[in-house]
Amino acid sequence: MGASSAFDVIVVGLGAMGAHAVQQLAARGKRVLGIERSSLINPDGSSHGDSRLIRLGYFEDPSYVPLLHRAYANWRALEAASREELLTITGVLQIGRPEGKIVSGVLASCKMHGLAREVLDREQMARRYPAFQLDEGEVAVLEPQGGFVRPERAILAALRLAGDAGAELHFGERVTAIEPDGQGVTVRAGDTAYRAASVIVAAGSYIAGLVPELAGIAVPIRQVVGWFGSKDPLATALGRMPVFLRDEGEEGSFFGFPHLGGDGVKIGKHAHFREPINPEVPNAPANPADKALLGEFAARRLPLLAEGAVRYSTCRYTLLPGEDFLLDLAPASNRIVIASPCSGHGFKFASVIGEILADLALEQGTDLSIGAFSFEKLMAKAAAA
Ligand SMILES: Cc1cc2nc3c(=O)[nH]c(=O)nc-3n(C[C@H](O)[C@H](O)[C@H](O)COP(=O)(O)OP(=O)(O)OC[C@H]3O[C@@H](n4cnc5c(N)ncnc54)[C@H](O)[C@@H]3O)c2cc1C
């Protein structure tokens, strides 16, 4: 690192990915600055709320499983270091037709990696998990390792540990330019300039504003979730009802959580209406079409839920081609590390992505398996799309 660099690494964005990168870097004794344009937890980011699903037998692609093993281990390590409960195991039910993408995908992933799972038919489900309504011929794969992570608590824990280890954290400061050169990087936030040996860009839905190669490729979309009361609180309680994913074929997939306290059973549809948004405009509240989508699903598939949600929340996904991740050095400079917001399924990985980003920033490489998430692969998928 050049003598003029004030920091080893600057991290832009303190959502899920940035917070865990800052924590990893500070734990390694590095001089790190984290800069967040919003408050501690941005309500117009992607990481707010009370729960995010985690599961091991990844139906999307079995190649995610080694990273997930590491993510679980890192969540437990973060819990031990912070003395916070962050990861709760409930089991996960993945429901649909046997030939559908989710059921066939999770079984293939479990088989390849030797993961525990149980296949339940409609009658077994009715006895064991009465909250769920299955059609004739549908099944549920129960993976005992599934559960949920507490996103806001995890981010606060990571940032607290980072601060305790000497990280500097700035909120309400917006990075406006990133300028690499032979000795390091200048990061500008308005009139202020900071120097570092390298920078991690973990800017979530705003990422294309700082990484021009991602303009038109990283697409922020609107996401809405709702909380429903229960006609049978015992059947939908934490401890009785696992988290779930439900394959609705061409309609897409839905996800949900048991009653975690507060407003009831949370339900969302993956990628919702795939409605692109301008990230600079605050999230619009739930409208009648959002409410109808979630309400109709609840009535059809979760008959023990009360009609009409008690509350809704709006958030955003940022989709990449193939709905994959991008974790790589920038084409323009190996002093810039890019962390994509991970296409709506990244939170469960944040504990390992923080480690990967720290490796990339300090060593320009990592032993963890991220070959599938390179710029080159992303651009090939974008060209094919
Ligand atoms: C409703 C919903 C449900 C989800 N469910 C799941 C799930 O069940 N399981 C799962 O694994 N994942 C899930 N996800 C996805 C997961 O939450 C995201 O992948 C993850 O939170 C993305 O984190 P991030 O740090 O990349 O982005 P963000 O949380 O958006 O953080 C980026 C931060 O960068 C800041 N920033 C941007 N530009 C600048 C700038 N110029 N200067 C300074 N700061 C800047 C922003 O203010 C923001 O705080 C869900 C997402 C949503 C919205």
The ligand as an ORCA input file, in Angstrom:
! r2SCAN-3c Opt
* xyz 0 1
  C     -38.306     -8.550      0.871
  C     -37.006     -9.259      0.667
  C     -36.905    -10.578      1.048
  C     -35.700    -11.253      0.880
  N     -35.630    -12.526      1.318
  C     -34.438    -13.162      1.322
  C     -34.323    -14.434      1.926
  O     -35.302    -14.980      2.442
  N     -33.094    -15.017      1.950
  C     -31.999    -14.419      1.402
  O     -30.927    -15.016      1.439
  N     -32.083    -13.199      0.817
  C     -33.267    -12.561      0.768
  N     -33.381    -11.317      0.225
  C     -32.224    -10.717     -0.447
  C     -31.248    -10.078      0.496
  O     -31.913     -9.387      1.511
  C     -30.301     -9.191     -0.329
  O     -29.597    -10.031     -1.237
  C     -29.305     -8.443      0.538
  O     -29.934     -7.827      1.632
  C     -28.570     -7.395     -0.296
  O     -27.677     -6.699      0.560
  P     -26.717     -5.577      0.003
  O     -25.792     -5.231      1.110
  O     -26.139     -5.995     -1.281
  O     -27.693     -4.354     -0.358
  P     -28.346     -3.232      0.608
  O     -28.888     -3.826      1.826
  O     -29.267     -2.419     -0.227
  O     -27.103     -2.359      1.029
  C     -26.480     -1.474      0.149
  C     -26.205     -0.205      0.899
  O     -25.364      0.642      0.110
  C     -25.726      1.980      0.389
  N     -25.239      2.818     -0.699
  C     -25.635      2.755     -1.993
  N     -24.982      3.683     -2.730
  C     -24.135      4.327     -1.889
  C     -23.216      5.402     -2.053
  N     -23.031      5.979     -3.260
  N     -22.521      5.826     -0.977
  C     -22.700      5.246      0.253
  N     -23.591      4.234      0.455
  C     -24.287      3.778     -0.590
  C     -27.246      1.911      0.484
  O     -27.779      3.007      1.174
  C     -27.480      0.582      1.179
  O     -27.640      0.727      2.581
  C     -34.583    -10.608      0.329
  C     -34.679     -9.267     -0.059
  C     -35.877     -8.597      0.111
  C     -35.961     -7.170     -0.298
*
